[in-house]
Amino acid sequence: MTQTKTEKKNPLVSVLAVLLVVAVIAAVIGFVGKNNAMNDSAAFAAQVKELTEQTETLQADVDEKAASLEEVQGKLTEAEAQVETLTKENETAAADKDQLTKDLEDVKHSFRRFAELVPADGLIVANGDDKNTLDALDGLSLVRFGMAETNDVYGTNFSEDYRCFDVVCGGKPYCHLELGVIGRHNAMNALAACAVCWKFSIPAEAVQRALHEFHGAGRRLEFKGRYHGADVYDDYSHHPAELHALLSAVRLMGYRRVLCAFQPHTYSRTKALFSDFVRELSAADLAVLTDIYAARESNTIGISSKDLADQIPGSVYCPGLPQLTGYLASIAQPGDIILTVGAGDIYKAGEKLLKLQETPANTSL
């Protein structure tokens, strides 16, 4: 089977899509014919068809509730801002803590309402390692996944880069995975996908094959090409937690230097999570900041990417994408990895860089 890379930015959705495709192919060629969970490939194909229809129905529900998700994202940003306020303003800590608790409870309530849209015969898969998630879903029937052995589905015997590990489902060995991507966050996505497949009796062999062939979602550590011996990757990360996962994974890839070109997304997020961005971007060998991507906002706050650069040792500020491309071209060396990171249009800087020396992206992790 050829390497698989999807265009979706959500890696978990992409993994599940690939698993469904592989499962159908497996049924057609008799790959799962001997599996005890399925009497024959035709029966498996019928079950996958039913699962696909259920997935489409759930997707329709998700689309209808997009506004609810936007509300959740808004509340998350508000809660994150309260965290920053609580840290910086000790004199008003008590009042801020009360407000933060209220906001966090609102976020949990929003997720709870969203989860309750799942029909009684549906499936809720949740991160069992996260206390807030479990609090929000308390009392609901769900399948928990994560690293801890207390989960319904968990991983064990991890390799250093989290590419290879064993999966245990319901207290029994389910499969051994050799992923096509690296990093703890990708291992967690794989465990979530395994939880879904296990509950729908998709054979372990199909899961192993699909996850081995899956090489990432579009704009998620996506290899774009090479410039002057440096590998150029693009990633959609725009939150400090995502940056942490990204840079932690890249450190395992063995590059001489990690050059992270980052475009903050929205003025409000940059202000609310300022210190977190400084901390995470400081993990790169060189952080290069370009102007904030405004999206739907106007800069009524008076904040700039230069403010971030001023707080990150050794960092560089490039006010626009043309300047960013030129700077990256001037410093690229063999053994470097150049990351263009952000939810805006920073990917254009990487694409422009590669056009200076055409080397098409024909391989991936």
Stockholm file with secondary structure:
# STOCKHOLM 1.0

chainA/1-365         MTQTKTEKKNPLVSVLAVLLVVAVIAAVIGFVGKNNAMNDSAAFAAQVKELTEQTETLQADVDEKAASLEEVQGKLTEAEAQVETLTKENETAAADKDQLTKDLEDVKHSFRRFAELVPADGLIVANGDDKNTLDALDGLSLVRFGMAETNDVYGTNFSEDYRCFDVVCGGKPYCHLELGVIGRHNAMNALAACAVCWKFSIPAEAVQRALHEFHGAGRRLEFKGRYHGADVYDDYSHHPAELHALLSAVRLMGYRRVLCAFQPHTYSRTKALFSDFVRELSAADLAVLTDIYAARESNTIGISSKDLADQIPGSVYCPGLPQLTGYLASIAQPGDIILTVGAGDIYKAGEKLLKLQETPANTSL
#=GR chainA/1-365 SS CCCEEESCSCHHHHHHHHHHHHHHHHHHHTTTTTCTTCSSHHHHHHHHHHHHHHHHHHHHHHHHTHHHHHHHHHHHHHHHHHHHHHHHCGGGHHHHHHHHHHHHHHHHHHHHHHHTTSCTTSCCEEETTCHHHHHHTTTSCCEEEESSTTSSEEEESCCTTSSEEEEEETTEEEEEEECSSCSHHHHHHHHHHHHHHHHTTCCHHHHHHHHHHEEEETTSSEEEEEETTEEEEEECCCSHHHHHHHHHHHHTTTCSEEEEEECCBCHHHHHHTHHHHHHHHTTSSEEEEECCBCTTCCCCSCCCHHHHHHHSTTCEEESSHHHHHHHHHHHCCTTEEEEEECSSSTHHHHHHHHHHSCCBCCCCC
#=GC SS_cons         CCCEEESCSCHHHHHHHHHHHHHHHHHHHTTTTTCTTCSSHHHHHHHHHHHHHHHHHHHHHHHHTHHHHHHHHHHHHHHHHHHHHHHHCGGGHHHHHHHHHHHHHHHHHHHHHHHTTSCTTSCCEEETTCHHHHHHTTTSCCEEEESSTTSSEEEESCCTTSSEEEEEETTEEEEEEECSSCSHHHHHHHHHHHHHHHHTTCCHHHHHHHHHHEEEETTSSEEEEEETTEEEEEECCCSHHHHHHHHHHHHTTTCSEEEEEECCBCHHHHHHTHHHHHHHHTTSSEEEEECCBCTTCCCCSCCCHHHHHHHSTTCEEESSHHHHHHHHHHHCCTTEEEEEECSSSTHHHHHHHHHHSCCBCCCCC
//
